[in-house]
């Protein structure tokens, strides 16, 4: 399977927008708040055994796991 030139261009456009969207999401947070958010999201990712940089639905065998409440 191969991505088409049109698909490749779309992926490039989307990738260029990600940093801008990230900045919009955290625009109202201070630097320490952003650091706390990142730490908490990193912890959640580890608890869910997520691989950084890979959307969970793209992993083989993913079936919509939800964490249990402590």
C-alpha positions in Angstrom: 0.0 0.0 0.0 1.3 3.5 -0.8 0.1 7.0 0.0 -0.8 9.1 -3.0 0.9 12.4 -3.7 -2.4 14.1 -2.7 -2.5 12.2 0.5 1.1 13.0 1.2 0.4 16.7 0.7 -2.5 16.5 3.1 -0.4 14.8 5.8 2.3 17.5 5.4 -0.4 20.2 5.8 -1.8 18.5 8.9 1.6 18.1 10.4 2.4 21.8 9.9 -0.8 22.7 11.8 -0.2 20.5 14.9 2.2 22.9 16.7 -0.2 25.8 16.0 -3.1 23.8 17.4 -1.1 22.7 20.4 -0.3 26.4 21.2 -3.9 27.4 20.9 -4.9 24.7 23.4 -2.5 25.8 26.1 -2.5 29.5 25.3 -4.2 30.4 28.7 -1.7 28.3 30.8 1.4 29.6 32.5 4.7 27.8 31.9 4.4 25.8 35.2 0.9 24.9 34.3 2.0 23.7 30.9 4.7 21.6 32.5 2.2 20.1 35.0 -0.2 19.3 32.1 2.6 17.6 30.2 3.6 15.6 33.2 0.0 14.4 33.9 -0.6 13.5 30.2 2.7 11.6 30.1 1.7 9.7 33.3 -1.7 8.9 31.8 0.0 7.7 28.6 2.2 5.4 30.7 -0.7 4.0 32.7 -2.5 3.2 29.5 0.7 1.7 28.0 0.6 4.1 25.1 3.5 4.5 22.7 4.5 8.2 22.4 3.8 9.5 18.9 1.4 6.7 18.0 -2.4 7.2 18.1 -3.9 4.3 20.2 -6.2 3.3 17.4 -3.2 2.7 15.1 -1.8 0.0 17.4 -2.4 -3.6 16.4 -5.1 -5.1 18.6 -6.4 -1.9 20.1 -9.9 -2.4 21.4 -10.7 0.9 23.3 -9.2 0.3 26.7 -10.3 2.6 29.5 -8.4 3.0 32.8 -10.0 1.9 36.1 -10.6 4.5 38.7 -8.1 4.2 41.6 
